[in-house]
Amino acid sequence: MNKSELIEKMAESGQISKAAAGRALDGLVDAIKVALSAGEAVSLTGFGTFSVRKREARSGRNPQTGKTIEIAASNTPGFKPGKALKDAVN
């Protein structure tokens, strides 16, 4: 499912226009981005938790040359599904 299909399903189930569903989806995504960039976790009960995970600096290897390179530490978004989502998938 892509973004436009998701917007269509949201509009249908919420009985709202596609434009309103699109704005709602964009608002949700923006709110999650802002919270994660501030280092906060976003928990949606029954769905899951978005959080920021820290990656330590590490050594890697360039696959073309085989040369060892240093990969800097970074933050990356993570998602842990909730029980209800896991149950719905299984």
N, C-alpha and C positions, 0 to 999 in steps of 0.2 A: 504494500500500500504506500503510495506517495502522498505528498502534502495535499494536493488538490483532492485526492480521493478521501483523505482524512477529513478535510473541510466539508466535503459533501456529506459524509456520514454524521459529522457533528451537527450540521444544519438540519439534517433529516431527523435525528433523534432529539434534538433540542427544539425542533419546530421554529427555527429562526432562519433568516436569510443566509445565503452563502457568504455574503460580504461581512455580516456580523460574526459568523463562525470563523472566518479568516482573521478578522481583527482580534477575536478572542484567543485563537491559537497563537497569533503573533505576540499578543500580550503575555500569554503564559510562557512562551519561549524566552521573551525578553526578561521577564521577572526571574526565571531560573538562571539566566546568564548573569544578571546583576547580582543575585544572591551568591552564586558560585564565585564570581570575581571578587566578592567581598570576603570569601572564605567561609561562608555559611553553607549549611546543608539544607536541602529542601525535601521535606518528607510529605508524601501524599499517601495517607492511610489507605491500605488495601491495594495500592499500586506499587509503591517503592520509594526509595530514597536516592536523591542525587547528591553527590558529595564531591569534594576536591581531594584527590589522592596525590601524595608527594612521591615523586620518583627520585631516587638517589642518583648521584653521578656514577657513571660506570664506564668500563672499557668496552668497546665494540670493535668490529672488524669491517673494513670496507670490502664488500663482496667482489668488486672488480679488481682491486689491486691486492687484496689480502693484508693490507697495512692496518695496524692497530690504530684506532682513533679513540679520543676521549669524548664521551657523551655527557653533556652538562645535566645537572639536576633540573627538574621541571615539575610543574603541577599539571595534573591531567584530570578531566572530569570522570567521575565514576558513577555507576548506577547499581543499586542492590534491589532486586525485585522483592516485593512484599509477598506474604503468604497467599493472599487472594489471587494475585497475578500468577504465581507459580501453580496454584491449583487449577486456574482457568486454562493454562497451557497443557497441563497433564491430564 
